[in-house]
Amino acid sequence: MSGSDDWSDGTEDDPDVLHAEFDWKAVSPSVAVVQTVAIAADREAIELSPLIESLDPDALDELFVHAAGLDSDVSLSFRLSDYAVTVTGDGDVYVHTVHVCS
């Protein structure tokens, strides 16, 4: 994926989390989220629920474009379909499956 510096199948804390690092100057956060969730879901991005059903993609992009370099401690967590997503000002995207108890 263009603009991605690092992909891993998990983090040291939770091996079920997909982690990707991006340069917010090269890839918008909204695109990074869709790409990372698509990989976690093992699906094409076009097959996913639209990001706008969970949050405003333009607002997500603006938040991190303005935070980049000024305050890398900014982060946002939200749910996108069956996935919990966290985006950070440092360019990290974390995605893990939300397990629903039946």
N, C-alpha and C positions, 0 to 999 in steps of 0.2 A: 504494500500500500504506500502510495506516495506521501511523504511527509512524516512517516513513522520512523522513529529512531530505534524503537525496541518493542518487541512483542514477547510475552511470556504466557505460559498456560496457567500460571498461578503466582501467588506471592508467597513470601516466606511465612506469613501469618495464616494464610488460607489458600490451600492448593486448588480450591474450586473457583477462584477468582481469575478472570482474564484481565491482564494488565497491559496497556499500551501507552507509549510515550509519544507525544507529538510536539512539534514546534508550532505554536499558535500563529506565527508569522507566515507559515507555509500552508497550514491546513486549518480550516475553521473548526471550532469546537463542535458545532452541530454535525458536520460531516464526519469528524472523528468519532463521535458517539455512534452514529449510524453504522460506520465501518466496523467498529469494535463489537457492537451488539450483533451484527450480522455474522461475524466470525464466531462469537460465543454460541449463537443459535445454529451455526452450520447451515446458513441460508443466504440467499442473495439479498442485498439491501432492499431491493424493490419488493420483496416478499414480506417485509416487516410492517407492522403498524406504523403509520406516519408519525414522525417525531412530534409534529404539531398537536397531536392528540394528547400528549403528555405535558408539553411546554412549548413556549414560543421560541423557535430556533434562532430568530434574529436577536431576541433578548439574551439568549445563552451566548451567542457570539459576541455581542456587545459587552456583556459582563466580563468575559475573559480577555477580550482585546484591550479593554481599558485597565484591567487589573494586571496584565502582563508587565513585568518590570517594576511596577509600583508596589504591589502587594501580592506576592506569590502564595500567601497563606489563604487566599480566597478558594473556597470549594463549594460545590453544589451537588447534592444528592437527590435523586428522584427515581421513580419507577417508570420503566418503559416496557409495556407488556408484562412478560414473566421475568423481567430482569431488573435488578437494582443497579443503578448507575451512579458513579461518583466521578466528577470532573474537577480537576484542580488547576490553580493558576500556574503551576509548574509545567503543565502540559500532559498530566497523567489522566488516563481514563481507566476506571476499574469497573468491571461488569461481572455480576454473579447472578445465578438463577435464584429466583424467589421460590422457595418450596412451600406449597400450600398443603396444609394438613387436611385430610379428608375424614 
